[in-house]
Amino acid sequence: MAPTDDTGPIARQASPFGTTPPTRPPAEGAAAPGARMPRWLPRAMVLALALVAAFQLGSWAFHQLTALLINILIAFFLALAIEPAVSWMATRGMRRGLATFLVFLGLAIVSAGFIVLLGSMLAGQIIKMVEGFPDYLDSVIHWINQTFHSDLKRVDIQKGLLRSDWLRKYAQNSAAGVLDVSAQVLGGLFQLLTVTLFSFYFAADGPRLRRALCSVLPPARQAEVLRAWEIAVDKTGGYLYSRALMALISGIAHYILLEALGVPYAPVLGVWVGLVSQFIPTIGTYLAGALPMLIAFTVDPWYALWVLVFVVIYQQFENYMLQPKLTSKTVDIHPAVAFGSVIAGTALLGAVGALIAIPAVATLQAFLGAYVKRYDVTDDPRVQGHRSRVTAGPGLLARVRGMWPRGPGMPEPETRGAEEASS
């Protein structure tokens, strides 16, 4: 029987066409029919869209300015490296701008001289190889004919090379690649100019830059910033000067060897080995030794072997004796930490990260060391790398003696082991 009470939760309304379905009240939390949108929702949606747009714009701008930011980072570390020399001249009455200019002028003269000498050496070796190529080709053809009983001639090989499709395609690709090389050279010159200008301003206006940075910080933070800046200058300059000293020693040692062997261009090769082995991390030693070995091989193949042996021996001497003494007071970081920092810097910034990784990690380590509280280490044998024999139990000799029959008046094996351990 249909309910007749129309005051309950389920009510029926009269209709000319009969009864209508029951109506239910709106669920809790649901918007009632005809309700208005909250006032905060449009503003929240606009704010969310604005944040997304700002993030996209910032990401795009960061990717566009990545090259400029890397150049500024290189310029900053270069300014930190020359800061001690500039400050030394400034304390003796010279203006910082003039002092910075003189430092950059000296670096430019040294770099230009090295490039000119290296270029002349490479040009001379290339001309020598081109002039001697026909004789070398004749010797190779003669060896092939004697070994394989063939009848090759140099004229036939030259005609085959000139008519080959590979040589024609290579010439076309080389001609097309000249424009790419020119564009890369111009881009490299522009990048060098950018780094030089920024590093000049950072070094010449260093005090003004520090004042501008400290003017927006409270006094306590100003002391920390100035301390971090001083540590960065000491570590970066110390790293550069210690590397320059090791490069000088390495260059002199390899020059003496190459001059004794009679290898041409010994002074330039010595400078090459010193600079490349010290300022290119991880693979610099192998790159530095490859060129002298190649030049020595053109003189005598045995000379190349002697150069290889000397490079390996000198590298061990430098790693275990020379480098710890020179860098102990400037960039004192563990070799494993240095190697890991170079790998991390290469992964982040490529070759630039590999160059600045070690001074950056040394600066961070020195800065954290000034704020990390240290305690005296207890005098425990385990700290020194070995266990105490008292706690380690009877030794091997005591256990072997315990296997033999005991004579009259001899103590028990455990007692003897304890006595030997205590002695």
C-alpha positions as CSV (number, residue, x, y, z in Angstrom):
1,M,0.0,0.0,0.0
2,A,1.5,3.4,-1.0
3,P,2.4,5.8,1.9
4,T,0.0,8.6,2.5
5,D,2.3,10.7,4.8
6,D,3.8,13.5,2.7
7,T,5.9,14.9,5.6
8,G,8.6,12.1,5.7
9,P,11.9,11.9,3.9
10,I,10.3,10.4,0.8
11,A,7.3,12.4,-0.4
12,R,5.1,12.1,-3.4
13,Q,3.6,15.1,-5.1
14,A,0.2,15.2,-6.8
15,S,0.1,15.5,-10.6
16,P,-2.6,15.6,-13.1
17,F,-1.0,12.5,-14.7
18,G,-0.6,10.6,-11.5
19,T,2.0,10.5,-8.8
20,T,5.6,11.7,-9.5
21,P,8.8,9.9,-8.4
22,P,10.0,10.6,-4.9
23,T,12.5,13.5,-4.5
24,R,15.6,13.1,-2.3
25,P,17.4,15.9,-0.4
26,P,20.9,16.9,-1.8
27,A,23.8,15.0,-0.5
28,E,26.1,16.5,2.1
29,G,28.8,18.8,0.6
30,A,27.2,18.9,-2.9
31,A,26.3,22.2,-4.4
32,A,22.7,23.0,-4.3
33,P,20.9,23.9,-7.5
34,G,21.5,27.5,-8.4
35,A,24.5,27.9,-6.1
36,R,27.2,30.4,-7.1
37,M,31.0,29.6,-7.8
38,P,33.2,30.4,-4.8
39,R,34.9,33.8,-5.2
40,W,38.4,32.4,-4.6
41,L,38.3,29.7,-7.3
42,P,38.8,32.1,-10.4
43,R,41.6,33.8,-8.7
44,A,43.2,30.5,-7.8
45,M,43.0,29.3,-11.4
46,V,44.5,32.5,-12.7
47,L,47.3,32.3,-10.1
48,A,48.0,28.7,-11.1
49,L,48.1,29.5,-14.8
50,A,50.4,32.5,-14.0
51,L,52.8,30.3,-12.0
52,V,52.9,27.7,-14.8
53,A,53.6,30.4,-17.4
54,A,56.3,32.0,-15.2
55,F,58.0,28.6,-14.8
56,Q,57.9,27.9,-18.5
57,L,59.3,31.4,-19.3
58,G,62.0,31.0,-16.6
59,S,63.0,27.6,-18.0
60,W,63.2,28.9,-21.5
61,A,65.2,31.9,-20.5
62,F,67.6,29.7,-18.4
63,H,68.2,27.4,-21.4
64,Q,68.8,30.4,-23.7
65,L,71.3,32.0,-21.2
66,T,73.1,28.8,-20.2
67,A,76.1,29.6,-22.4
68,L,76.3,33.1,-20.9
69,L,76.0,31.8,-17.3
70,I,78.9,29.3,-18.0
71,N,81.0,32.1,-19.4
72,I,80.3,34.2,-16.3
73,L,81.2,31.2,-14.0
74,I,84.5,30.8,-15.9
75,A,85.2,34.5,-15.6
76,F,84.5,34.5,-11.9
77,F,87.0,31.7,-11.2
78,L,89.6,33.3,-13.5
79,A,89.2,36.6,-11.5
80,L,89.6,34.7,-8.2
81,A,92.8,33.1,-9.6
82,I,94.4,36.4,-10.5
83,E,93.1,38.2,-7.4
84,P,96.3,37.7,-5.3
85,A,98.5,39.1,-8.1
86,V,96.2,42.1,-8.6
87,S,95.9,42.8,-4.8
88,W,99.7,42.5,-4.4
89,M,100.2,45.2,-7.0
90,A,97.3,47.3,-5.7
91,T,98.8,47.3,-2.2
92,R,102.0,48.9,-3.6
93,G,100.1,51.9,-5.0
94,M,99.1,50.7,-8.4
95,R,95.5,51.2,-9.5
96,R,93.5,47.9,-9.6
97,G,92.4,48.5,-13.2
98,L,96.0,49.0,-14.4
99,A,97.2,46.0,-12.3
100,T,94.5,43.8,-13.9
101,F,95.4,45.0,-17.3
102,L,99.0,44.1,-16.8
103,V,98.2,40.6,-15.5
104,F,96.0,40.0,-18.6
105,L,98.6,41.4,-20.9
106,G,101.2,39.0,-19.5
107,L,98.8,36.0,-19.9
108,A,98.0,37.1,-23.4
109,I,101.7,37.4,-24.4
110,V,102.5,34.0,-22.9
111,S,99.5,32.3,-24.5
112,A,100.2,33.9,-27.9
113,G,103.8,32.9,-27.8
114,F,103.0,29.3,-27.0
115,I,100.4,29.1,-29.7
116,V,102.8,30.5,-32.3
117,L,105.6,28.1,-31.3
118,L,103.3,25.1,-31.3
119,G,101.7,26.1,-34.6
120,S,105.1,26.5,-36.3
121,M,106.2,23.1,-34.9
122,L,103.1,21.4,-36.2
123,A,103.3,23.2,-39.5
124,G,107.0,22.1,-39.9
125,Q,106.2,18.5,-39.0
126,I,103.2,18.4,-41.5
127,I,105.4,19.8,-44.3
128,K,108.1,17.2,-43.5
129,M,105.5,14.4,-43.5
130,V,104.1,15.6,-46.8
131,E,107.5,15.9,-48.4
132,G,108.5,12.4,-47.2
133,F,105.2,10.7,-48.0
134,P,106.2,9.5,-51.5
135,D,109.3,7.8,-50.2
136,Y,107.3,6.3,-47.4
137,L,104.7,5.1,-49.9
138,D,107.4,3.5,-52.1
139,S,108.8,1.6,-49.1
140,V,105.3,0.3,-48.2
141,I,104.6,-0.8,-51.8
142,H,108.0,-2.5,-52.0
143,W,107.3,-4.4,-48.8
144,I,103.8,-5.5,-50.0
145,N,105.2,-6.6,-53.3
146,Q,107.9,-8.7,-51.6
147,T,105.6,-10.2,-49.0
148,F,102.6,-11.0,-51.1
149,H,104.4,-11.4,-54.5
150,S,102.3,-8.7,-56.1
151,D,103.1,-6.0,-58.7
152,L,101.8,-2.8,-57.3
153,K,103.0,0.6,-58.6
154,R,102.7,4.0,-57.0
155,V,101.2,5.6,-60.2
156,D,98.4,3.0,-60.3
157,I,97.6,3.7,-56.6
158,Q,97.6,7.5,-57.2
159,K,95.2,7.2,-60.2
160,G,92.9,4.9,-58.3
161,L,92.7,7.4,-55.4
162,L,92.0,10.3,-57.7
163,R,89.2,8.4,-59.4
164,S,87.7,7.0,-56.3
165,D,84.2,8.1,-55.2
166,W,85.3,8.2,-51.5
167,L,88.0,10.9,-52.2
168,R,85.5,12.9,-54.2
169,K,82.9,12.8,-51.4
170,Y,85.5,13.5,-48.8
171,A,86.6,16.7,-50.7
172,Q,83.0,17.8,-51.0
173,N,82.3,17.3,-47.3
174,S,85.5,19.1,-46.4
175,A,84.6,22.0,-48.5
176,A,81.2,22.2,-46.9
177,G,82.7,21.9,-43.5
178,V,84.9,24.9,-43.9
179,L,81.9,27.2,-43.1
180,D,81.1,25.2,-40.0
181,V,84.8,25.5,-38.8
182,S,84.8,29.2,-39.5
183,A,81.6,29.6,-37.5
184,Q,83.0,27.6,-34.6
185,V,86.2,29.7,-34.6
186,L,84.2,33.0,-34.6
187,G,82.0,31.6,-31.8
188,G,85.1,30.6,-29.8
189,L,86.7,34.1,-30.2
190,F,83.4,35.7,-29.1
191,Q,83.3,33.5,-26.1
192,L,86.9,34.2,-25.2
193,L,86.2,38.0,-25.5
194,T,83.1,37.6,-23.2
195,V,85.1,35.7,-20.5
196,T,88.0,38.2,-20.7
197,L,85.7,41.2,-20.2
198,F,83.7,39.7,-17.3
199,S,86.9,38.5,-15.6
200,F,88.5,41.9,-16.0
201,Y,85.5,43.6,-14.4
202,F,85.4,41.0,-11.6
203,A,89.1,41.5,-10.8
204,A,89.3,45.2,-11.3
205,D,86.0,46.0,-9.4
206,G,86.4,43.3,-6.8
207,P,86.1,45.6,-3.7
208,R,83.1,47.4,-5.2
209,L,81.4,44.1,-6.0
210,R,81.9,42.9,-2.4
211,R,80.6,46.1,-1.0
212,A,77.5,45.9,-3.2
213,L,76.9,42.3,-2.1
214,C,77.4,43.1,1.6
215,S,75.1,46.1,1.5
216,V,72.0,43.9,1.2
217,L,73.0,41.6,4.0
218,P,73.0,42.0,7.8
219,P,76.4,42.4,9.5
220,A,76.6,38.7,10.6
221,R,76.0,37.5,7.1
222,Q,78.5,40.0,5.7
223,A,81.3,38.4,7.8
224,E,80.4,34.9,6.4
225,V,80.3,36.2,2.8
226,L,83.6,37.9,3.1
227,R,85.2,34.8,4.8
228,A,83.9,32.6,2.0
229,W,85.2,35.0,-0.6
230,E,88.6,35.0,1.0
231,I,88.7,31.2,1.2
232,A,87.7,31.0,-2.5
233,V,90.5,33.4,-3.5
234,D,93.1,31.5,-1.5
235,K,92.1,28.0,-2.8
236,T,91.6,29.0,-6.4
237,G,94.8,31.1,-6.5
238,G,96.7,28.3,-4.6
239,Y,95.4,25.7,-7.1
240,L,96.5,27.8,-10.1
241,Y,100.0,28.6,-8.7
242,S,100.7,25.1,-7.5
243,R,99.7,23.7,-10.9
244,A,101.8,26.3,-12.7
245,L,104.8,25.3,-10.6
246,M,104.3,21.6,-11.3
247,A,103.9,22.5,-15.0
248,L,107.2,24.3,-14.9
249,I,109.0,21.4,-13.3
250,S,107.4,18.9,-15.7
251,G,108.2,21.0,-18.7
252,I,111.9,21.3,-17.7
253,A,112.2,17.6,-17.0
254,H,110.7,16.6,-20.4
255,Y,112.7,19.2,-22.2
256,I,116.0,17.7,-20.8
257,L,114.9,14.3,-22.0
258,L,113.9,15.4,-25.5
259,E,117.0,17.5,-25.9
260,A,119.2,14.6,-24.9
261,L,117.5,12.4,-27.4
262,G,117.9,15.0,-30.2
263,V,114.1,15.3,-30.8
264,P,113.3,18.6,-32.7
265,Y,111.2,21.3,-31.1
266,A,112.2,20.2,-27.6
267,P,111.4,23.5,-25.8
268,V,107.9,23.7,-27.3
269,L,107.2,20.1,-26.5
270,G,108.4,20.6,-22.9
271,V,106.0,23.5,-22.5
272,W,103.2,21.5,-24.1
273,V,103.7,18.5,-21.7
274,G,103.8,20.8,-18.7
275,L,100.7,22.8,-19.5
276,V,98.5,20.0,-20.8
277,S,99.4,17.4,-18.1
278,Q,98.6,19.9,-15.3
279,F,95.6,21.9,-16.5
280,I,93.6,19.1,-18.2
281,P,92.4,16.8,-15.5
282,T,92.4,13.0,-15.7
283,I,93.4,12.6,-19.4
284,G,95.9,15.4,-19.6
285,T,98.9,13.2,-19.0
286,Y,98.0,10.9,-21.9
287,L,97.3,13.9,-24.3
288,A,100.5,15.5,-23.2
289,G,102.7,12.5,-23.8
290,A,101.2,11.6,-27.2
291,L,102.6,14.5,-29.2
292,P,106.3,14.1,-28.0
293,M,106.0,10.3,-28.7
294,L,104.8,11.0,-32.2
295,I,107.6,13.5,-32.9
296,A,110.2,11.2,-31.4
297,F,108.9,8.3,-33.5
298,T,109.7,10.3,-36.7
299,V,113.3,10.4,-35.5
300,D,113.7,6.9,-34.2
301,P,111.0,4.4,-33.1
302,W,113.1,3.5,-30.0
303,Y,113.0,7.2,-28.9
304,A,109.2,7.0,-28.7
305,L,109.5,4.0,-26.4
306,W,112.0,5.9,-24.2
307,V,109.7,8.9,-24.1
308,L,106.8,6.6,-23.0
309,V,108.8,5.1,-20.2
310,F,109.9,8.5,-19.0
311,V,106.4,9.8,-19.0
312,V,105.1,6.9,-16.9
313,I,108.0,7.1,-14.4
314,Y,107.7,10.9,-14.0
315,Q,103.9,10.6,-13.5
316,Q,104.4,8.2,-10.6
317,F,107.1,10.6,-9.1
318,E,104.7,13.5,-9.5
319,N,101.7,11.7,-8.0
320,Y,103.4,10.3,-4.9
321,M,106.2,12.8,-4.1
322,L,105.9,16.1,-5.9
323,Q,102.2,16.9,-5.9
324,P,101.5,16.1,-2.1
325,K,104.3,18.5,-1.1
326,L,103.2,21.3,-3.4
327,T,99.5,21.1,-2.8
328,S,99.4,20.3,0.9
329,K,99.1,23.9,1.9
330,T,97.0,25.2,-1.0
331,V,94.4,22.5,-2.2
332,D,94.6,19.8,0.4
333,I,91.8,17.4,-0.7
334,H,91.8,13.6,-0.9
335,P,92.7,12.1,-4.3
336,A,89.4,10.2,-4.4
337,V,87.5,13.4,-3.7
338,A,89.4,15.2,-6.4
339,F,88.7,12.4,-8.9
340,G,85.0,12.3,-8.1
341,S,84.7,16.1,-8.3
342,V,86.3,16.1,-11.7
343,I,83.8,13.4,-12.9
344,A,80.9,15.3,-11.4
345,G,82.1,18.6,-12.9
346,T,82.5,17.0,-16.3
347,A,79.0,15.5,-16.1
348,L,77.5,18.9,-15.2
349,L,79.4,21.5,-17.3
350,G,81.7,19.4,-19.5
351,A,85.3,20.6,-19.9
352,V,84.6,23.7,-17.9
353,G,83.3,21.7,-15.0
354,A,86.4,19.5,-15.0
355,L,88.7,22.6,-14.8
356,I,86.9,24.4,-12.0
357,A,85.8,21.3,-10.0
358,I,88.9,20.9,-7.8
359,P,89.1,24.5,-6.6
360,A,85.4,24.7,-6.1
361,V,85.4,21.5,-4.0
362,A,88.5,22.7,-2.1
363,T,86.7,26.0,-1.3
364,L,83.6,24.3,-0.1
365,Q,85.6,21.9,2.0
366,A,87.6,24.7,3.6
367,F,84.4,26.8,4.2
368,L,82.6,23.9,5.8
369,G,85.6,23.0,7.9
370,A,85.4,26.5,9.5
371,Y,81.9,25.8,10.8
372,V,81.9,22.0,11.5
373,K,82.8,21.3,15.1
374,R,85.5,18.7,15.6
375,Y,86.5,16.6,18.6
376,D,89.7,14.9,19.7
377,V,89.9,11.3,18.6
378,T,90.3,8.7,21.3
379,D,93.6,6.8,21.5
380,D,92.1,3.5,20.3
381,P,94.2,1.0,18.3
382,R,91.3,0.5,16.0
383,V,91.5,4.1,14.9
384,Q,95.1,3.4,13.7
385,G,93.9,0.6,11.5
386,H,94.5,-2.5,13.6
387,R,92.9,-4.3,16.5
388,S,94.3,-4.8,20.0
389,R,95.8,-8.2,20.5
390,V,94.2,-8.5,23.9
391,T,90.7,-8.3,22.5
392,A,91.6,-10.3,19.4
393,G,92.2,-13.5,21.5
394,P,95.1,-16.0,21.3
395,G,97.4,-15.7,18.4
396,L,98.1,-18.3,15.8
397,L,101.3,-19.5,17.5
398,A,99.4,-19.9,20.8
399,R,96.7,-22.0,19.1
400,V,99.3,-24.2,17.4
401,R,101.1,-24.8,20.7
402,G,97.8,-25.8,22.3
403,M,97.6,-28.8,19.9
404,W,100.6,-30.5,21.4
405,P,100.5,-32.6,24.6
406,R,101.2,-30.5,27.8
407,G,104.2,-31.4,29.9
408,P,104.3,-31.4,33.7
409,G,104.1,-27.9,35.1
410,M,102.9,-26.3,31.8
411,P,99.8,-24.0,32.0
412,E,96.6,-24.6,30.1
413,P,96.5,-23.5,26.5
414,E,94.0,-20.7,27.2
415,T,96.2,-19.3,29.9
416,R,99.3,-19.5,27.7
417,G,97.5,-17.6,24.9
418,A,96.4,-14.9,27.3
419,E,99.9,-14.6,28.7
420,E,101.5,-14.3,25.2
421,A,98.8,-11.8,24.1
422,S,99.5,-9.7,27.2
423,S,103.2,-9.8,26.6
